Amino acid sequence: MSEPRVRLDRVSFRDFRNLEKLDLELPDAGLAIIGENGQGKTNLLEGIYYMQVLRSVRGARDHDLVRFGARAFHIAGRVESDSMHELTAAFETAGKRKKVTRDGAVAARLSDAFGSLPSVIFSPRDIELVAGAPSERRRYLDLVLALSSRRYLAALQHYRAALARRNAALRNVARRGGDEAAIAVWEPSLAENGATLVCERSRWASENAERFSRLATAIGEAGHATMSYTRVPRDAEADPRPGAEKENTRSLCEDDVRGTLEAALARQRKHDLKRGVTHSGPHRDDLDLALAGRDLRVFGSAGQQRTAAIALRMLEGATLRAAEGAEPILLLDDPFAELDERRSGNILELLRSTGLGQTILVVPRATDIPPGLVDLERRRITGGRIEAAA
């Protein structure tokens, strides 16, 4: 029996980037969309994924997603998972208002609609997950865990709010003087919610480390690949107890980290005052990726870094699959560019082994469609308009 799959039945765009008016119905298996650079291929995937994370996957502001000369953008989709759902997301430039609905009901909070379209996007930019700054990997961890755990999402929101307020208090006290109590008041919230982030990140990395290694080998790497969660600074707080699945052990981890994090925040308060920023907490941690004992960010080749990035996206898909009980949609933005045919074939075989979900592939040329996806129905995109492929 095949695994349940999330399916995007249809999607429509109004004034999203260069997609002025686009209505698209999608077959069960998905689509291969062909188009030259600048015609709207990536915009299409970005718009679909917007319904999952409610922001641009490319880091653009909502204002910049509105088609030039238009006043707002609107995206709508019909999604089938456990049942059929109607999703919409819209943004008006005039009042900088974002509105998201699910089955006609307006989401009171954006977090209520976060993750409504279970999907994973693969793109050439993913190499930054490995080659980029630690912030790229923290953002990856936060996204994967927030999409699969409402508890993590809530902790992340509370942590970010407390961090912003403590940093503001640091700057205010340094500039105007005053009691350090204005800074310390935010530390219990930072410690409590930060402990949740640290322990959940550490648990996820520990549980998926072996799988990451196997995926890198299966894709084509000869060396042993490793993944581990690292606290920064290493001596500021005690190491969490990773990999535990039992609730009581998770509580022990959070108790340990909460206490050590709160102590570190108090200990470094004067140092933080001089710099105007908070130096202890999960907002400084990293996900270490190595191949044959060497840091992939520093010593990895472009091909090795791309392999690791694809393995991370596969782990993201597996995490969503476990959380949703269904195969997420695969959004593939020319993902096999610069990869040889053997590695591309290995990646597709790995995706198939878990039950390939509905797949939306965009490529510049029909010849770029990998052999394993040649059966997808094809469309061509030109100037933001979709037509039948020749």
N, C-alpha and C positions, 0 to 999 in steps of 0.2 A: 504493500500500500504506500503510495507516494505521500510525502509530507504536505500539509496544508501550505498554501502560498498566498502572499499578499498580491493583489492584482489591481492595477490602475486601469479602470475601464475606459475612462475618457478624461481629457484635460483641456482646459481652455485658458487662453491668455488675452488680456487686453492691456496694451501699452506697457508691457514689461520689456525693458531694454528695447531691442529692435522688433519685438513680436507685437505688432500693432493690433492685429486681430487674427488669432489662430485657434482653431478648434480641431482636436485630434482624438480619434478613437484608436484604441490600442488592442491588438489581438492578444489572446491568452499568453502566447509565448513571448511577445514583445515585438520590437521593431529595430531595424537597422536604418539609420538616417544618414544620408550621404550629403555632403556639402563642402564647398571650399571654405577657407578661413574667412571669418567675418560675416558669414551668412546667418548665424544664429544657432548653430549646433549646441555650443556650450551654454548659451542663454536658455535654451530649451531645458537642458538638464538642471541648470541652476534654478529655474522656475519650479520644476517638479520637486526638487529637493527642498525648496523654500517651504513647502507644505509640511516637511518633516521637522526642520529646525527653526523656521520662522525668521530667518535672516539669510543673507547672501553667503554661500559657501566660499565665495572669493573675497569676502571681507568688505564688500561695498556697503555704503550707507543706503538705507531704504530710499532716500531722496534720489540717489544716483541710479536706482533701478527703474525709475519712471522714464518712459520714452521721451526723448527730447521734444519739447513743445506740448506735452500732455500734462494733465493735472494730477493724475493718479494712475496706479496700476492695479489690476485685479487678476487673480488666479483662481480657478475653480477646478475641482477634480472629483470624480466618483471612484471610490475605493472599495474593494471587496476584500475582507479578511474574515473575521468571524461572522460578519454580516455586511450589508452594503451601507456605506457612509458617504455623505456629501460634505466636502471640505471647501472652504474659500479662505483666501487671504488677500487683503487689500491695503493700500497705503495712499493717503491723500497728502500732497505736498503743502497745501494751504495751512492746515492745522497740524501738520506732522502727525497725523492720526493713523494708527494701524488697527485694522479690524479683522478678526479671525472668527470664523464660524464652523461649527460641526453639526451637521444635520439641522441647519437653520438656527441653531442657538448660538448667540454671541458668547465667546469665551470671556468670562469676567477677568481672568488673568491669562496672559499669554502662556504661562506654564501649564495651564489646563489643556491646551491644544498641542503642546510640544510633543513630538513623536507620533503624530497622528497618521503619518504615511511611512511605515517602516521600510527603510531603503538605505542602501549603501552606495556611495559614489566613488568611483575609481577615476583618477585623472593624472596626467603627467605632473601636475603640481604636487602630488603626494610625495615626491622625493624630498620635499621640505620637512616631512615628518621625521626623516632620518638625518638629512644634511643641515636642517635649519636649527634655530636656537631652541633651548629647552622649552620656551613658551609654546612652540609648535606641538611638542609631545605632551605637555600639560593640557593643552587645548584638546588634543586627541583623547586623552584619558577622560577628561571632563565630559566630552561629548558622548563617548561610548557608555560611560557609567550613568550619566544623566538620562540618556535615552532608555536605559534598561532598568533604572531604579528611581522611583519617585522620591524615595528617602534621600538618595544622593543628590538629586536635583534640588530638593529643599535645603539641604546642608550647604550646597554650593552657593545658592542665592543668599543665604544668611551670612556665609563666610565673606563673600564679596562685599556685601553691604557693611559688615563690621570692619573689614579691612580698609575700605574707603573712608569710613568715619574715623578710624584710629589714625590713618595717615593725615587726614585733615586736622585732627587734634594735635598731632605732632608739629605740623607746620604752624598752627595757630599759637601753641604754647611757645615755640621757638621764636616767633615773631613778636608776640605781645607779652610773653611771660605768663606766669600762672602756675597753678598746682598741677602736678603730674596725674592727679586723680582724673582729670579730664581725658587723659590718655588711657589710664588703667581701666576705666569703666567699660571699654570695648573688649578687653582681653578675655574675660570669661566666655563671651560668645565666639571669639576667634578660636579659643582653645577647644570648646565643645564641638563646634562645627568642623573645625580643622581636623580634629581627631577622626571624625567620620570620613572625611576625604582621604586622609592618610591611610587608614586601615582598609578602606574599600579599594583604593588604588593598589595598595600592597597586595591585598588578597587576589585581585584580578591579575596582576602581573605574575604572582607566584603560580596561580592556577593555570595560566596560559603560557608559561615559559617553555615548557617542553613542547607544546603544540607549535609555538613560534619556531623553535629549532627544527621540528619535523617539516613544517611548511617551507622554510628556506631551503632545506635539503631537497624536498620534492620538486621545488621550482627549478633547482639546478646549481645551488651553491655547494662547493666541495667541503668548505670549512664548517666547523661547529658554530652555529649562531646561538647567542644567548640574549636574554632580556631580563632586566631586573629594575625594580623601583628603588631610587636613591634619594635619601633625605639630604637637604642642603640647608645650613651647613651640617656636616656629618656628626659633629660633636655637640650640636645644640640641643638635641633631643634624643631620647632613647629610641632604638629601633623598634618598630611595631612587630607584632607577632603575625607573620604572613600566612596566607593559605588556609586559614581555619574556616570551616563551613558552619560549625555549631554556633548557635546564638550566644551561648554563655561565653565562648572563647572570643567572639567578636566584641562582646562587651568588655572583656578583660583587655583586649587590644586598645579599645577606645579609652578605657580608664587610664591605662598606662600613658598613652599619647597625650590625653587631655592634661594630665598633671605635668608632664615634662614640657609640653608646649606652653602652658601657662607660666611655668617657672622660667622658661627661656625668654618669653615676652617681657616679664618683669626684670630679668637680669640684663636684658639688652635695651631697656627703655632709654637710658641716657645716651647710648650710642645711636639709637634710632632718632632721638631728638636732634642730634648733630646733623644727621643725614636727611631727615624729613621723611623717611620711609621705614616700613616694617621689614626687618631682616629675617625673622623666623616665621616659618609656616609653610604649608603645602604650596603656596603660590611661588615658591622658589625651588621646588623639587624637580626631579628629572626622571625620565625613563631611559635607562642605559641600554643601548643596543650594541652588540659586539659580534665580530666574526673572527674565529680562530684567536680569541683573546684580544683583539684589537678594536678600538672604538670605531664604529662604522661612520660616525659623523666626521671624524678626522682622517681616518685611513682608508675608508671604503671607496671603491671605485664607483662610478656612476651606476654601472650595472648592479653591483652589490647593494647599493643604497636603494635602487628601485625594487630589487627583490625583497628587501626588508620592508619597504613601504607597502608592497602588495600583500605581504604576509600580515602586516598590521590591519589592512583593510579586511582581509579574510577573517581575522580574529574579531573584528567589529561585527561582521556579518554573523559569525557564530554566536556572539553575545546577544545580538538582537533576536536571532532565531530561538535561542533558549528562553529569552524573556517573553517573546510574543507567541511561541509555539507554532510559528509559521515561517516560511522562507521569505526574507525581505526582497524587495525589488532591487535589481542590480542596475545602476546607472553607470555606463561605461563610456568615458570621454577619451576616445582613442587611447585606450589603456595599454596597448601593446606596442606603441611607438617606441622605437629604438631597442626593442627586444627581439631576439632571434626567434625563428619559427619553433624551435624545440622548447624554449622557455614559455612561449605563448601557449603552445599545446599543453604543456605541463600545468599551467595555471588554469586553463579551461577544464582539464581533467579533474583538477582539485575542486573546482567549483561544481562540476557535475557530480562528483562523488557525494556531496552533501544534498544534492537535489537542486538543480539550477532553477532559480526563481525567474519570474518575469524579467526580461532583459531588454533594456533600451540602450542601444549602442549607437554612438555617433562617430563617424570617420570621414576624412576628406575625400577618399576615393573608394569605389567598390572593391578594388583589389586589396584594400586594407582590412576588409572583413576577414577575421581568422577562420580557418576551415571549420572549426567547431560551431560557428554561428552563421554559416552561409544559408541556413534554412530560414532564418528570420525574414519576415516580410520587409520589403524595402520601400523607403520614401526618399525624396530629395528635398532639401531645404535651400531656398534661394531668397535672399532679402527678407528673411523672417517668414516666408510663406512655404507651406508644405505641399508637395505635389507627388504624383506617382513617379517612381524611379523608372528611367528608360530601360 
